[in-house]
Structures are given as C-alpha cells and as structure tokens.
C-alpha cells in the first residue's frame, strides 16, 4: 500500500515537472501592440469592420493589412486614439457614425425562435426556445447583429441617453490655432 502511494506521488512529481518545463519551453508571446490596439477597440465583436471580431481587426491593423478608420462603434474617438497610438494621421470614419445604442425586444411579439440568441456575439440575450427573450442591457454592445435574423421584427435599437455616468469628453469641434504676435 505504501509503495503504491509512493509510486503515484513520484509519477505526479515527474509529470508536474514535465508540464512546468513544457510551459516555459513552448511559451507563446503575444504581440503587445495588438493588445494595445485591442484595448482601444470597443469590443462589440460586431464584424462591421469586415473582421469577425475586435481581436482579428487589431491583428490586421498591427500587421498593416487594415486601416484604422473601419470601426463604426468606436467612432471618430476610436480613430483618434488609434492614430495617436500608431503615429498615423487621423482619417475620416469609413462608415456612418452612430450614437451608442442598445437592443430592445418587444416581448409581446417575441415568438422564441432563438435566432437572435445565436446571432448575439456577447450573449446579451436571455431566453429559451419557444419562450420570450429579453436583453441584458449591461451586456449589450449595440452591434445590431440580432435585428436582422428576427423573423417577426420585434427587436429595435434605441440610443443610450447621455447621463452623468456614461458621459465622455468630446474633442474640440474647432481648430486651435497658435496666436501670432505682431513684429
């Protein structure tokens, strides 16, 4: 009995050491620039930029394959932040800039088809098959991906009103010019 316990303990120590060595030997370093770019993106995972999510778009920007102005949820503020980070010039947004919004389900019309649940990239829709669905507003990113698949058109997008807890400073809308002194 004691020898069986010792053999098991020895096996656990050897396997643990092998796993520890493998984790150091085969460690994969991520690109820190991709992480910084991804932190600036709004994490809506909506695909409006032409990529399946924010991380692939960040990787494409870092590799120079995509431009910094293709994220409608990030808006011009996101373009400015990306331009500051990457040392590029600010370009106009490649799409229509929309205000921050959230999906609302008319629960009287919902038939429980689950197509909206399948379309939501952040799992902000709660419900079951043939049951009413609802949106968890704190999780909804406003990507609009749930609107199109709904067969009864019971989902609408509503802008999020600006309140003290979600207000952000806007960049100046006029150009600041240096004062010229008369010589």
N, C-alpha and C positions, 0 to 999 in steps of 0.2 A: 504494500500500500504506500509506504513512504517513498519507495523508488519510483512508483508511478507519478506521484506528486512532484518529485524532483525532476523527472524527465519532462513533464508538462511545463514546469517553471523554466527549465533550460530551453525548451522549444520556444516559449513565449519571449524570452530574453533574446534569443537568436533572431527570431522573426521581427521583433521590435527594432533591433539594431539594423537589420537589413532594410526595413522600411524607412528608418531615420536616414540612413546613407542614401537611399534612392531619392528621398525628398530633397536632399541637398544636391546630389549629383544631377538630377533631371529637373531642377527648378527652372521655370519659365518666367522670364522677366517681361512685364508688360511695358508698353511704350508710355512714359509719363506724360508726353504731350497729348496722347489720345485720352488719357484720364482727365487732364485739364480741360480739353475741348468738351468731353462728355459731361463734365460738371457744369459747364455753361449752358448746354442744351437743355430744353425744358422737360425732358424725359416723358413726353407724351406717347412715344412709340407709335405714332400715327402713320408714318410712311409717306407723308405729304412731300417730303424732300426727295423721294424716289428710292429711298433705302428702307429696309424692313424695320428699322428702329434707330434710336439715337446713337447707340454704340457703333453700328456699322457706318453711320454717317460721319461720326467723329473719326473713325479709322480712315475713311475716304478723304476727309479734309486733311488729316495729318500726312497722308501719302501724296497729297496734291491732286487727287483724282476728282474732287468735288469742290465747288465754290462755297464760300461762307454765307451766301445770301439765299439759301434754298429752304429755310425753316420758317414757315408761316406762324406756328405757335410761339416761336422765340421772338419774332418781330424784328424791328429795326434795333431794338435794345440788344438783342442777341447778336445781331450782325456787328454792332459796335464793339461789344465785348470780345467777340472772336477776332475782329480786326486788331484790337488792342493787344490781345494775347499773341497773335501770329505776326504782328508788324505789317499787316496788309492795309490797303486803303479800304474805306467803307464804301460799299456798293449798295445801290437801292435793292430792296427786297424783291426777289424773283416771283413773288406771288402776292395776293391780296392780304394785307394785314388785318386781322380780325381781333375784336376785343376778347379778353378771356371769357370763356363760356363754360356752361355745364349742361349735361343732358338731363332732360326731364321726361319721364314716362307718364302718359295719361293712363293710369291704372284701370280705368273703366273700359278702355278699348283693348288693353293687352290680352292676347289670346294664349300666351305662354308657349310660344313656338321655340324659344331658346336661341334663335338666330342672332339676337343682339348679344347674348352672353358669349357665344362663340366668337363674335367679331370684336369684343372688347379686349384690348391688349393689356389692360391693367386690372382686370377682374373687378370693375366697379359696379357691375350689375349683379343683383342677387335675385334668385328665383329658381323655380323648378319647372320641369316640363308640364304643360297644361295648367300652370299656376301663374298668378300675377307676378310680374317682375318689378323691381324698383332699383333706383340708382343710389349708390352710396356717394353722396356729393363730395365728401372729403377725399375720395379716391379718384373721382372723375377728372380727367385731364382736358376734356373738351375737344377731343380729336375728331369727332363726328363719324367715326367708323361704325357706330351702332345704328345710325339713322338710315342708311341705305338698305341694309338687309331686312328691315322691319316690313312685313307684308301688309300690315294694317295702318302703317304710318302713325303710330302712337307715340313716337319719340320726337321731341323737338329740342332745339338748342336755345338756351337763354343766356344772355350776357350776365356775367357776375358783376353786381353793382360794386362800385368802388367804395370801400369803407376804410376806417382808420387802421384795421388790422391787415388789409391787403393792399394798401396804397403804396406806390413806389414813386420816387422822384423821377420826373421826366427830364430828359436832356433839354437844354435851352432850344427854343424854336427859331432863334435869330442868331446870326453870326456875331461873335465877339471880335471886334477889331481893335488893334492897338491904337492908342491916341498919338497923333503926330504933333509934334511941337514945332512951332514956327521958329525959323532960324534967323 
